[in-house]
């Protein structure tokens, strides 16, 4: 199954540039979306980028599963450089899969045989889906059990993490339940609770309390937030790793399809708003090249994107809750393949110009 799915994820790589065309080191920022188990695609992207020593990482802004990937990667980098980061990510996702084996929410054997990675046919999940429509996590999960808390504790020594300088600037987004505003955790604020807050799905888990405030998944207000990279990093290149489809050709008709599309639109909306502002500033700078013009102090971003629209469109929203190891490995290999293709096609654009049409893609 893994080889079949991975082959469908591998993009057509026409128009590649010669890998030897440029060997200069380029500094980039990463913007990592959230999306549950689909975050294994981002794992594959990071795994491939870490192998390319022409790439240096200035900052990472991330949300939900992206926040977990980012935190584990930076911790591993802090412990053992690029190899340490790759190893830390691999161990983290293996622990996620191991924890999922203890969950009653599993794809059926028939779904696995037919390649359906969703949980639509899982009796346990159907029960949970019904219950969460009439009961809150405070009722169905009064002890606030979250298996990811143990996975994070085993993957990151947060005391050591915060006591030493971070090799890569790190910004994690969560949504303040009271104010509805985005909260960006950075530096000493990055704890296990901050990471869990960034990925707190309100229909499954109680809001995460930090310093008297309560937080839900950051995807509602920043998936991911770009502005921390504008104000707090040196690099002007931002590589957005997409795991939420921007477009769907077919009209959603079933209840689950409609809910899925609503979630996708909602979780992409904050990114699209920021891209609108970035596009406006870019045009403003391009139209005013005079050094005496006040726009000279504005930061012009170069936007790049690694995504797998065709792949993610085929996956149901419920597959985001499927942490089967073979499925995660498929997504990882897809991420590696798309990152490899992106490097071959777009590395020379880094430091020069955006490799995506910001207006055409996001506006």
SULHUMO-V93940 format. One record per helix or strand of 2 or more residues. SS is the DSSP state (~ for helix, > for strand). FROM is the first residue (numbers start at 1). TO is the last residue. If there is no record, write none. Layout:
ss = (SS	SS)
from = (FROM	FROM)
to = (TO	TO)
//
This chain:
ss = (~	>	~	>	~	~	~	~	~	~	>	>	~	~	>	>	~	~	>	~	~	>	~	~	~	~)
from = (2	26	36	55	65	109	123	137	147	158	169	182	187	192	208	213	218	227	237	255	294	302	309	317	325	358)
to = (9	32	51	63	100	114	131	140	155	163	176	186	189	198	210	217	220	232	241	287	297	306	313	321	349	362)
//
